[in-house]
Amino acid sequence: MRKLGIESRIYEYKTRNGAELRVYGKSAIELLRLIVPYLHHPIKRLRVELILMLRDGKIDRETLTTLYGLTKYGDSNNDPKRYHAVDALTRVAPQTHTHGEQSTNT
Protein backbone atom coordinates (compact mmCIF):
# COMPACT_ATOMS: atom_id res chain seq x y z
CA MET A 1 0.00 0.00 0.00
CA ARG A 2 2.91 2.33 0.66
CA LYS A 3 3.97 2.01 -2.97
CA LEU A 4 0.60 3.47 -3.93
CA GLY A 5 0.94 6.27 -1.40
CA ILE A 6 -1.88 4.91 0.73
CA GLU A 7 -1.46 4.90 4.49
CA SER A 8 -3.00 1.91 6.21
CA ARG A 9 -2.69 -0.34 9.24
CA ILE A 10 -3.18 -4.06 9.56
CA TYR A 11 -4.64 -5.45 12.76
CA GLU A 12 -4.26 -9.17 13.41
CA TYR A 13 -6.81 -11.04 15.49
CA LYS A 14 -5.49 -14.21 17.04
CA THR A 15 -8.79 -15.07 18.69
CA ARG A 16 -10.72 -15.22 15.42
CA ASN A 17 -7.79 -16.16 13.19
CA GLY A 18 -7.91 -13.20 10.83
CA ALA A 19 -6.72 -9.73 10.04
CA GLU A 20 -8.28 -6.38 9.25
CA LEU A 21 -6.94 -3.68 6.97
CA ARG A 22 -7.93 -0.17 8.03
CA VAL A 23 -7.59 2.85 5.78
CA TYR A 24 -8.83 6.32 6.73
CA GLY A 25 -9.38 9.73 5.18
CA LYS A 26 -8.02 10.61 1.75
CA SER A 27 -6.15 7.32 1.63
CA ALA A 28 -9.42 5.44 1.91
CA ILE A 29 -10.93 7.42 -0.96
CA GLU A 30 -7.87 6.76 -3.13
CA LEU A 31 -8.09 3.05 -2.37
CA LEU A 32 -11.79 3.03 -3.32
CA ARG A 33 -10.98 4.76 -6.62
CA LEU A 34 -8.37 2.10 -7.36
CA ILE A 35 -10.59 -0.90 -6.64
CA VAL A 36 -13.84 0.25 -8.30
CA PRO A 37 -12.99 -1.33 -11.68
CA TYR A 38 -12.43 -4.67 -9.96
CA LEU A 39 -15.68 -4.78 -7.97
CA HIS A 40 -17.97 -7.22 -9.74
CA HIS A 41 -20.75 -7.41 -7.15
CA PRO A 42 -23.33 -4.83 -8.28
CA ILE A 43 -24.48 -3.75 -4.81
CA LYS A 44 -20.94 -3.31 -3.49
CA ARG A 45 -19.96 -1.37 -6.59
CA LEU A 46 -23.00 0.88 -6.27
CA ARG A 47 -22.19 1.60 -2.63
CA VAL A 48 -18.61 2.57 -3.49
CA GLU A 49 -19.80 4.76 -6.38
CA LEU A 50 -22.21 6.54 -4.00
CA ILE A 51 -19.42 7.21 -1.49
CA LEU A 52 -17.20 8.58 -4.25
CA MET A 53 -20.02 10.78 -5.56
CA LEU A 54 -20.44 12.25 -2.08
CA ARG A 55 -16.71 12.88 -1.84
CA ASP A 56 -16.66 14.55 -5.28
CA GLY A 57 -19.58 16.80 -4.34
CA LYS A 58 -22.00 15.31 -6.89
CA ILE A 59 -24.53 14.39 -4.19
CA ASP A 60 -25.16 15.61 -0.65
CA ARG A 61 -25.15 13.53 2.53
CA GLU A 62 -28.95 13.28 2.64
CA THR A 63 -29.06 11.89 -0.89
CA LEU A 64 -26.29 9.44 -0.01
CA THR A 65 -28.21 8.27 3.05
CA THR A 66 -31.38 7.76 1.01
CA LEU A 67 -29.72 5.95 -1.88
CA TYR A 68 -27.38 3.90 0.31
CA GLY A 69 -30.36 2.80 2.40
CA LEU A 70 -31.97 1.39 -0.73
CA THR A 71 -29.04 -1.00 -1.15
CA LYS A 72 -29.72 -2.64 2.20
CA TYR A 73 -32.28 -5.30 2.92
CA GLY A 74 -34.76 -3.72 5.28
CA ASP A 75 -36.12 -7.03 6.53
CA SER A 76 -33.51 -9.75 6.83
CA ASN A 77 -36.21 -12.35 6.18
CA ASN A 78 -36.48 -11.04 2.62
CA ASP A 79 -32.77 -11.42 1.96
CA PRO A 80 -32.62 -14.00 -0.84
CA LYS A 81 -29.41 -15.54 0.46
CA ARG A 82 -30.50 -16.01 4.07
CA TYR A 83 -33.30 -17.78 5.92
CA HIS A 84 -34.53 -19.57 2.80
CA ALA A 85 -32.14 -22.51 2.62
CA VAL A 86 -34.82 -25.16 3.18
CA ASP A 87 -37.08 -23.63 0.52
CA ALA A 88 -34.22 -23.47 -1.95
CA LEU A 89 -33.18 -27.05 -1.26
CA THR A 90 -36.70 -28.40 -1.72
CA ARG A 91 -36.98 -26.63 -5.06
CA VAL A 92 -33.73 -27.98 -6.46
CA ALA A 93 -33.77 -31.43 -4.85
CA PRO A 94 -34.74 -34.31 -7.15
CA GLN A 95 -38.28 -35.47 -6.66
CA THR A 96 -38.12 -38.98 -5.23
CA HIS A 97 -41.79 -39.54 -4.55
CA THR A 98 -44.25 -40.99 -7.06
CA HIS A 99 -47.72 -39.93 -7.90
CA GLY A 100 -50.51 -42.48 -8.22
CA GLU A 101 -50.09 -46.19 -7.80
CA GLN A 102 -46.74 -47.83 -8.19
CA SER A 103 -46.20 -50.40 -10.89
CA THR A 104 -45.84 -53.95 -9.55
CA ASN A 105 -44.10 -55.35 -12.63
CA THR A 106 -41.34 -57.69 -11.52
Backbone hydrogen bonds, N-H to C=O, Kabsch-Sander energy under -0.5 kcal/mol:
donor,donor_aa,acceptor,acceptor_aa,energy
4,L,1,M,-0.7
5,G,2,R,-1.3
6,I,1,M,-2.4
7,E,5,G,-0.6
9,R,22,R,-2.0
11,Y,9,R,-0.5
11,Y,20,E,-2.9
12,E,10,I,-0.5
13,Y,18,G,-3.3
14,K,12,E,-0.6
18,G,13,Y,-2.0
20,E,11,Y,-2.4
22,R,9,R,-2.9
22,R,20,E,-0.6
24,Y,7,E,-0.5
27,S,24,Y,-1.0
28,A,24,Y,-0.7
28,A,25,G,-0.6
29,I,25,G,-1.5
30,E,26,K,-2.4
31,L,27,S,-2.2
32,L,28,A,-2.3
33,R,29,I,-2.4
34,L,30,E,-1.8
35,I,31,L,-1.9
36,V,32,L,-1.5
38,Y,35,I,-1.6
39,L,35,I,-0.6
39,L,36,V,-1.6
40,H,38,Y,-0.7
45,R,41,H,-2.5
46,L,42,P,-2.3
47,R,43,I,-2.3
48,V,44,K,-2.1
49,E,45,R,-2.6
50,L,46,L,-2.3
51,I,47,R,-2.0
52,L,48,V,-2.5
53,M,49,E,-2.3
54,L,50,L,-2.1
55,R,51,I,-2.2
56,D,52,L,-2.2
57,G,54,L,-1.2
58,K,53,M,-2.4
59,I,53,M,-1.0
64,L,60,D,-2.3
65,T,61,R,-2.7
66,T,62,E,-2.2
67,L,63,T,-2.9
68,Y,64,L,-3.3
69,G,65,T,-1.9
70,L,66,T,-1.0
71,T,67,L,-0.5
71,T,68,Y,-1.3
72,K,69,G,-1.2
74,G,72,K,-0.7
76,S,74,G,-0.6
78,N,75,D,-2.5
79,D,76,S,-1.0
82,R,79,D,-1.5
88,A,84,H,-2.5
89,L,85,A,-2.6
90,T,86,V,-2.3
91,R,87,D,-1.5
92,V,88,A,-1.7
93,A,89,L,-1.8
96,T,94,P,-0.7
